[in-house]
Amino acid sequence: METYVVTEYSSLVIQEYSLTERDRDYLSRLSLSSKTPPFSWYELKNGLRFEFSSFIGVLELEAARIVIKPKFNNGFHDVVDMLLFSEDLPVALEHSTKAAYDENSLMETLVRLFVKEVEALLQKGVMKEYMMEEENLSVLRGRVDIRRHLKTNLFTPARIYCRYDELTTNIAENQVIRTALEMTRNFSLTKQTMRQVNRLLNEFTVLTDIYQGEDWPSFTYNRLNQHYLAAHKLAYYLWRQIYVHNLYEFRQESHFSFLIDMNDLFEKFIAKMLVRYLPDPIKVTEQRVFKKAIMKNGGSYHNIKPDIVIESPDADPIVLDTKYKPYGKYKVSNSDIYQLAFYAQFLTKSEKGFKAFIIYPKYSGEESSEEIIDLLPGTPHGGCLCVKPVSIERVLEAIKKKDFDYVRSQTLSLIT
């Protein structure tokens, strides 16, 4: 299988590649798997062309493996650090995979972190719960289910239909761990990591069944199961990515994808920065729904939902949108300007004029600077749009080194 390495927001032409029917079906399904297609693909006369957007990760066809890398210097390692930070998990100072494996492998990095958390979970102890069991037994256990007993054993008096409580490890907390371990066996991993996965899977196969639900279960964490939290967050991320992309339907073939939408991850990363490092009493709200911005006949016609709204006691709310776009090179799109201006106008109550913010990523070696775009200047409806870059790499490095003064100053600069 030929491997092609590209970066986000780029294109790729594979010469002399003919799609099989399963290739074509898989790409069609994958393109429809999210609101924003992860890529566009075109069959050429003598090959295949891809146009990639904000999704990064890996895409495998029957005869081609495409690795879509982010623009960070540390590649997928910074993506994983963004994920850990966004999920309130510890960000490691160094990644063990740097010396052990090709940095092009997003899965290797994630699986190693997951394996580490599962091993820590096993050391602290596996959860058990009492579950109600029903069984037709030859000896009494628990209590007799009279109705079921009479219905089942009317002509077999040697049996007793019983209900009893059984202490078991076959519960959802453990089932989702086993399911994620089962899924990781389909990844292209180092032999060492695969051995660790198989060893853990053998242990969980004895403990529990595979999780059969279509939706991820809702867990409430307390002192008894708090040690599951990190493993569950990583397991959910693996489960969600793979489940969405129909891994099991294609598991017998060379079709596989593990794609992360950097738009979503970047929004979560910036929101977590604001929540964690802005001073009190500033309040940060994500994806807040406003129903009275667009009305018809006295009722709500359309809701609006800004990415982030920042509120403080003595000022108008601030609307902030994250855009994972190369706005250091190109002009802000009209649609983004119109959207932010409308949101800000709705939330601004003072007569000073509205102010909105767009935050976009700054990459090492790229020119980017803050821009102030005046909107409707000289009119009663005027305002401004502040377009600000943030270096994800520098922020992550400061977090790893516990340079929180730098992170706080960078966070505050995003809204001033």
ZISULFEN-V707111 format. One record per run of one state. SS is the DSSP state (H for helix, E for strand, C for the rest). FROM is the first residue (numbers start at 0). TO is the last residue. If there is no record, write none. Layout:
# ZISULFEN-V707111
SS_FROM_TO, SS_FROM_TO
This chain:
# ZISULFEN-V707111
C_0_0, E_1_6, C_7_9, E_10_14, C_15_19, H_20_30, C_31_37, E_38_43, C_44_45, E_46_51, C_52_53, E_54_59, C_60_62, E_63_68, C_69_74, H_75_85, C_86_95, H_96_99, C_100_104, H_105_123, C_124_127, E_128_136, C_137_141, E_142_143, C_144_144, H_145_152, C_153_158, E_159_167, C_168_170, H_171_183, C_184_189, H_190_206, C_207_224, H_225_243, C_244_246, H_247_249, C_250_254, E_255_260, H_261_276, C_277_281, E_282_285, C_286_288, E_289_295, C_296_297, E_298_303, C_304_306, E_307_310, C_311_316, E_317_321, C_322_332, H_333_346, C_347_352, E_353_360, C_361_369, E_370_374, C_375_381, E_382_389, C_390_390, H_391_399, C_400_402, H_403_412, C_413_415
